[in-house]
Amino acid sequence: MLRAVALSTIVLLLSACGSSAPPDSAAIPEEPAPSPAVFDRVAADPTAPGLSAASSQLYDFGRISVHDEVSGDSYESDVRGIAWYPQSPAGRLPVLVWLHGRHQTCQLVIGGLPLLGVGDDDCPTGIPLFESAPSYRGYDAAAELLATQGYLVLSIDLNDVNDNDNTAPTDRGALARAELALEHLDRFRAIDAAGGEGFDALKGHLDFQRVGLMGHSRGGIGILKAAQENALRPTETRYGIRALFGLAPDTSGLNIGAAAYEVEPDTAWAALIGYCDGDASDFFGSYYFDRNRLRADLAAPRYQLIAMGANHNYYNTEWTGSDDWTLQDSNSSDPHCGRSSGERDSVEDQQAQLQYFLSSYFRWFVGSEAAYAGYWQAREAVPDSVCASTRADCPGRFHYSRWPLPADRLAVLSYAADSGTDRNTLGGPVTLENLSASLCTPDDGGDDPPSGGHGCPADPTFSRIPQLALSWSGAASLRAEFAAQDVRGYWRLALRLGLNGAEGANPPTGQDFEIVLSDRTGRSAHLRAADWSDALFVPPGDPYADGGSQRTLLHGVYLPLAAFTGIDRGAVTAVELRFDATPSGQLQLADLQFER
């Protein structure tokens, strides 16, 4: 498979982020070449150190009261962390704030063994064997890299929140984490104005209109809530939060209300999820991605990235003593997640992923560095540095999803809970031949998200949106007809789909089908999906209900319109999917659309 065909597995959500986002169109070629090699380009690698040496400094600004939105209680928390920044700042530095997740808060210095039932503030003092767990230091390598590249990175200590966020009823620490993120920004805004606190070098060098937040695990809830709370501030104290990055984001229950999962429409969102995540195994990062896909006011991109061999803990170097998948893995035959499969990502692999994805994402969406736009615009494959191990299939280990802005999409098939299956979104008929089709919506699991994902033939399906379940035995087709559409201003035809991994539902080698575009003169152009995408794979692993890794997610299939030759793209009248490459199959389809 071509290096960048893996790219097509990634569903990317891009465009300009309103007034606060980079100008995407400036870096996009007008039209790709009509060949699968259109994706055979490698993204710029941001993992080399920048021009400046990095400085780091621990800080402690005392304590503040933070609040719980569900219980109404408040408690005190430290305002401390580590700051990484260029040794000799020049100009205004973008500001990044990183929130770790829920882990032990007090531990033995040797071995990092937790003292169960002992909170951070109660960690024995004066005894060298004990320490406050330094979870906030688990991202130092990625933070140092960005510091050399001209960014201030604040990784903050959230142990006091972790000591208070798990006894019901709570909001799982969402509001407290948000309050602390904004408090740290407030303190450094004061430093930018007047210096002090040991940070005189940063005086006059911080840009609070270029801000990005990263949240790992429950930190993912915290960054969503921080962006919401920031939007409620008066204009003069509001920060320019351009982008959020959810690192294996977790919900820990839906008791905080669905509104807590809203991403501000003008803020970019990306979620990186390990397929072997045994902690946030509900993949709720995909829920954040899907939740607002059809909203008319969407003004920033959304992404879902799946790392096939990754677990939850190895993204934080302080947590690597525990492989969270192995703790519940009784199925060694899982090809990616089994103990002896040889396909598991190492700590080094996951740290390499973190450095590439965080650096390229924030340098594009916060720093507006156009050199790093290509991957996030679905034009380029990940560089080999993303896999620290030597793997011939490195790009193919990452599947992402992209969702364009309303003005950049022309939907043909798109489903809501009350959609029909016989009409397309352009008003024309949908004709099925030898094909069974029904609309289904996986449930969200309520207060227990890992129990959700049921309601579609692929069970569980963790892309929790309405989708069309298709099954066939023998040659079959789906044809959508519509009034002539001029699609010359669009770049690609995009489908979002996933295969059913149940035994016998699909060939073990995956699926292929033909995509046909027709024009008003009756001419047609044909492409094979598998020539352009590696998204048509059967979800690997043993059944999820038995403790295995297998679950269906919807991934993107992208086909450049320039490859549909011999037709008038100024007057396209039909799109057809022909299932004729395998004897039978089952897949679920959420969207089919033209994209700029």
Beta strands, then each sheet from edge to edge (+ up, - down):
strand 1: 54-67
strand 2: 74-86
strand 3: 93-99
strand 4: 106-108
strand 5: 130-132
strand 6: 152-156
strand 7: 206-216
strand 8: 241-247
strand 9: 268-274
strand 10: 302-307
strand 11: 398-403
strand 12: 409-414
strand 13: 430-440
strand 14: 467-485
strand 15: 492-499
strand 16: 514-519
strand 17: 524-528
strand 18: 555-560
strand 19: 572-579
strand 20: 584-595
sheet 1: 1+ 2- 6+ 3+ 7+ 8+ 9+ 10+ 11-
sheet 2: 4+ 5-
sheet 3: 12+ 20- 14+ 13-
sheet 4: 12+ 20- 15+ 18-
sheet 5: 12+ 20- 14+ 19- 16+ 17-
end
